[in-house]
Amino acid sequence: MYNLLISSAASISVLLILDFVLRTTWWLALILALMIFMMIFVLFSRIIMKKVMASIETAGKDLQAQPPRFEKAVRELKDALQYGKWQLFVGGQLNSQIGMIYYMKRDFSNAFPYLEKSFFRNWVALGMLAVSYMKRQKKEKMISTFDKAVQWNGKESLLWSLYAYCLNECGDNVRAKEIIAKGLKKIPGDEKLKDNLECLEKGKKMNMRAYGDLWFQFHLESLGALQKHQMASLGGRMQRRMSVRK
């Protein structure tokens, strides 16, 4: 990362000048060099992140437009990928966003290479990547991706249920129940996880629709079920607007 390299080079230069040229005490030279490193690193980080956040905000407005401007949002985020060379984790965050946009558009082939570079803290993107591996019949890749996701996002109820759902779809009911049990250790008392564990124990279909829109974004339901959900959501919003007007 350019920011890290520039900050390190500047601090090392200061250290050498203070130690060998000015003959400053070694511990004072080290402290001053570290201060220089932090000042330059923080300054560059703020400049880069300001530019990245501006791109993300612009892309967000494009996605919220009616109709959504998907391609424009993707172009904005792709342009911002240049900052990934400057700041640690920026590339992963932007790739996550791009992959999620393609995935939600059901453009799975374009989504996949971006989701593969997802930021480890973005559990939704990792979940989409794991589902993509499942659909490609790469169970071990799916499992390793889910393991990475729950390691860093252990408090996300849907993530545990999604992991178990995919295992169950692969015919591994026993492991699916084990995953839900692990989720309940991380989130004790979670009703959705309890309900899904009970469904698995009884050999019933997991109740994933309890998670609402968050579940439907993974496109594991049929198009017909998704359309029904969208119509029901639209009807609910219209009823709420009418009640407010009254």
N, C-alpha and C positions, 0 to 999 in steps of 0.2 A: 504494500500500500504506500503510495507516494507520500502521504501525510506522515506516516511513521518513519519513512526513510529520511525525509527532509528534517524532521524534528530530531532524529538520532544524529544525523550528520552535523547539524548545527550545535547540538549539545557536546558532541565529541570534539568539535573544533574549539569550542569555548574551553573545554577541559584541558586540551593540549596547550592552548595559549596561556591559560592561567598557571598551569603546572610547570611547563618547560620554558616559557618566555618570561612571564612575570614572576615566576618562582613563588606562587601563592601556596599556602598550606594545602596539602592534598585534600583534607576533608572539606575545607572551604571551597576549593575548586570543584569538588564533586557536588556539593550542595548547589552552587551557582549553575553548574552544568545541568543538573536535574530541573532546576527552576526554568532555565531556558527551554529545555525539552517540553515541559508542561505548558509553558506559555505559547509556544509555537503550535504544539499539538492541539490545544484547546481552540486557539484562534482559527486554524485551518478547519477543525471539526465544525465549528459554528458556521463558517462561511459555506462549507460543502453541504451541511445539513439544511441550511436555509434554502439553498438552491434545490435540493432534493424535495423538501417539504413543499416548496412552491409548485414543483412539477406534480407531486401527488395530489395537492389541492386542486390544481387545474384539471387533472384526470378525473378526480372525484366529481367535479362539477359537470364534466362531460357525461359521466355515467348517470348522473341524476337528471339530466336533461330529458325532455319528452319530445321525440323518442331519444333513447340513450345514444350517445355518439361513441360507440365502442371502439371503432378504428382510430378515432382521434385520440381517445384516452390511451390506447396502446402505443400510439406513436409518441405521445408525450412521455410516457414511462420509458420507452426504448431510448429516447434521446437522453434521458437522465442516467442511463446505464453507464455513460462515460465517467460519472462520478464514482463508480464502483472501484476504479483504480486508485482513487484518492483516499477513500475512507472504508475502514473495516466494516463488514456486514451490510453495507449499502447495496451492493450487488445482489445479495441474497434477498433482501427486503423487496427490491424492485422486481426481481424475477418472480418472487411469490405473487406479487400483485398482477403482473402480466399473465402468469399462468392461470390465476384464478379467474381473470376476465375471460380468457379463451375457454376455460372449462365451463363457466356458467353459460357461455354461448353455445355449449355443446360442441365446440371445435376442439375435440380431444387430442387430435394429432398435433396441432400447434401448441396446445397447452402443455403437453408432456415434457418437452425439453426445458421449458421454463420452470415447471414444477420440480424437476430433478435438481434444480439449483436453489430450491427454496430455503429461506431463513429458518433455522431450527426452532425459533420461537413462534412461528406462524403455523399453528396446529391445523388450521383449516386447509392451507396449501399442502401440508404434509398428508393430511387425510385424503385430499383429492389425489395426491401422488400414489398413496397406498391403494386406493380404489382402482387407479389406472393400472397398477401392477397386477391386481386381482383379475381385472378384465383381460390382461395379457397372459393370464395363467402363470404368473411368476409369484407363487405363494411365499417363497422365502424372502424375496425382495419386499413383498407386501408386509410381512411380519417385521422385518428389520426396520422398515420405515415407520410402522406404527410404534415399535419399541422406542425409537428415537423421539417420536412425537410425545408419547406419554411420559418419557423421562423428563422432558422440559415443560410439559403442560399437564401435569398430573391432576389438576383441579377442574378439568373440563369434562363434565359428565357425558356430553355427546361423543367426545373422542373415544372414551372407553366403550360406549355402546356401539359406535361405528366399528371399532376394532373387533368386538365380539360378533357383530352382525356379519362382517366379512369372513371371519373364521367359520361361522356357522354356514355361510353360503358355500364355503369350500368343503363342507362336510365334516368339519372339526368341531362338533358340539361340545365335547369335553373341554377342549382348550378355550372355547368361547365362554363357557361358564367360569373357568379359572380367571379369565381376563376381567369379567364383570366383578368377581370376588375381589380382585386386586384393586379395581376402581373403587369399590365400597370401602376399602381400607384407606384410600386416599381421600374419599369424600363420604364419610360415615353418614348414614341416614338419608342418602339421596334416593328419593322416591322413584325416579325414572329408572335408575340402575336396579333397584330392588324389584321393580315390576318386570324389567327385562330378564333378570336372573330367574324369576319365577316362570316366565314364558319359556325360557330355555329348558328349565327342569321339567316342564310339562310337555315339551316337544311342540310348543306353539310358536307362531310367528312373533318376532320381537315387535314391541310397540314403539317404533321409531318415529311415528308421526306426532308423538307427544312433544317432540322437539320443534315442531312447526317449520318455519322457513329455513332454519339452520340445517335441518335434515334434508329438505328438498333440494338444497343447493348442490348436494353430492350426486344428484341425478341417478339414484338407485331405484327410483320408482318409475313406473311406466309414464309415457307422455300423457296418457289419458288421466292418470291419477294426479299428475302435476297440474294439468289444466283445471281439474275439478278443485284442487286446493287453491289455485290462483283465483278462480271465480268465487269461491267461498270467502277468501280473504278480501276480495274487492267488494263483495256484498256486505261484509261486516264493516268495512270502512265507510261505505255509503250510508249504512244504518246509523253509524256513530255521527256522521256529519248531519244527517237529518234530525237526530235527537238534539244536537247542539243548536241547530237553527230554531227548533221549537222552544 
